[in-house]
Amino acid sequence: TWSLTQREEHRFQVFENRVLRRIFGPKREDDGAWRKLHNYELKNLYSSPNIFRVIQSRRVRWAGHVARMDGTRGVHRVLVGKPEGKRPLRRPRRRWEDNLRRDLWEIEVEGDWILLAQDRVRWRALVNSVMNLRVR
C-alpha cells in the first residue's frame, strides 16, 4: 500500500460515503419528505470497517510479512535500513513507515514492532484489531 496523506484519507472517506448513500438511498421523514442520510446514519447501517481501516489493516499485515523476511531480501533492507546522503530542504514527505507507526500507536503497540511481528499469532491479532477499531 502507498503512503496516504490526510487529504487522500479524506477523499477515500468521501467516496465511500457517496457509494453508501447510493446503496442505501434516501430516508423518508415523518412528514413525507425525503432527505439524504447523514454520515453517522451511514455508519450505523453499514457496520463493516470503512475503507481506511481496511487499508491500515493491510499495511500492518504486509509489515509483518516484511519484518519476518531474512536480512538479505531487498524489501527488508529498505524497511529497516537507514538511507545515506543529504536530505532535501523542505518538510519531509510522509513515509510509509510513518503511517505504520501511527497505525501501531493507535492500537497502543509499545516497543519494537519488528520483534513483535515474529510471533505470527499475536501479529494476526494486531491486524484484526486494526481492522475492527471503532467498528460498532
C-alpha positions in Angstrom: 0.0 0.0 0.0 1.2 3.5 -0.6 1.7 6.2 1.9 -1.6 8.1 2.3 -1.8 11.8 3.1 -4.6 13.1 5.2 -6.2 14.6 2.1 -6.2 11.2 0.4 -7.7 9.6 3.5 -10.4 12.3 3.5 -11.1 11.7 -0.2 -11.5 7.9 0.4 -14.0 8.6 3.2 -16.0 11.0 0.9 -16.0 8.4 -1.9 -17.1 5.6 0.5 -19.9 7.8 1.9 -21.1 8.7 -1.6 -21.2 5.0 -2.6 -23.1 4.1 0.6 -25.6 6.8 0.1 -26.2 5.4 -3.4 -26.7 1.9 -2.0 -28.9 2.7 1.0 -30.8 5.6 -0.8 -32.7 8.5 0.9 -34.7 8.3 4.1 -38.3 9.3 4.3 -39.2 11.7 7.2 -42.4 11.6 9.2 -43.9 14.4 7.2 -43.3 12.5 3.9 -40.2 14.5 2.8 -37.1 12.7 1.6 -33.6 13.5 2.7 -30.1 12.2 2.4 -28.7 10.0 5.1 -26.2 11.6 7.5 -22.7 10.2 7.9 -23.5 8.7 11.4 -26.6 7.1 9.9 -24.4 5.5 7.2 -22.0 4.2 9.8 -24.9 2.6 11.8 -26.4 1.0 8.7 -23.0 -0.2 7.3 -21.4 -2.0 10.2 -18.3 -3.2 8.3 -14.9 -1.4 8.7 -14.5 1.7 6.5 -12.1 1.7 3.6 -9.4 3.5 5.6 -9.5 0.7 8.3 -9.0 -1.9 5.6 -6.0 0.0 4.1 -4.5 0.3 7.6 -5.0 -3.4 8.3 -3.4 -4.5 5.1 -0.5 -2.1 5.7 0.1 -3.7 9.1 -0.3 -7.2 7.7 2.3 -6.5 5.0 4.7 -5.0 7.5 4.5 -8.3 9.4 5.5 -10.2 6.3 8.4 -7.9 5.7 9.6 -8.0 9.3 9.7 -11.8 9.2 11.9 -11.8 6.0 15.5 -12.6 6.3 18.0 -9.7 6.1 19.2 -10.4 2.6 15.8 -9.5 0.9 15.7 -6.1 -0.6 12.3 -5.2 0.9 13.5 -5.9 4.4 16.7 -3.9 3.9 14.6 -0.9 2.7 12.3 -1.1 5.7 14.9 -1.5 8.5 17.8 0.3 6.8 18.8 4.0 7.1 19.4 5.9 3.8 22.6 7.8 3.4 23.2 11.2 1.8 21.7 14.6 2.2 18.0 15.3 2.5 16.2 18.0 0.6 15.3 21.3 2.1 11.6 21.2 2.9 9.2 19.4 5.0 9.8 15.6 4.8 7.1 13.7 2.9 5.0 11.3 4.8 6.7 7.9 4.6 5.1 4.5 4.6 6.9 3.8 7.9 5.4 6.9 9.4 1.9 5.7 8.6 2.7 2.3 10.0 4.0 3.8 13.3 0.8 5.9 13.5 -1.3 2.7 12.9 0.5 0.9 15.6 0.3 3.8 18.0 -3.5 3.9 17.6 -3.7 0.3 18.8 -1.2 1.1 21.6 1.6 -1.2 20.5 4.7 -0.5 22.6 8.3 -1.4 21.9 9.9 -2.8 18.8 7.2 -3.9 16.4 9.7 -5.9 14.3 10.3 -8.2 17.1 6.6 -8.4 17.8 5.9 -9.4 14.2 8.0 -12.6 14.6 5.1 -14.1 16.6 2.5 -14.7 13.8 -0.4 -15.4 16.2 0.0 -12.1 18.1 0.6 -10.2 14.9 -2.6 -11.6 13.3 -4.5 -10.5 16.4 -3.0 -7.0 15.9 -4.0 -6.9 12.3 -7.6 -7.9 13.2 -7.6 -5.2 16.0 -6.7 -2.6 13.4 -9.5 -3.7 11.2 -12.1 -3.7 13.9 -11.0 -0.5 15.6 -14.1 1.7 16.3 -16.5 -0.6 14.4 -19.9 -1.0 16.1 
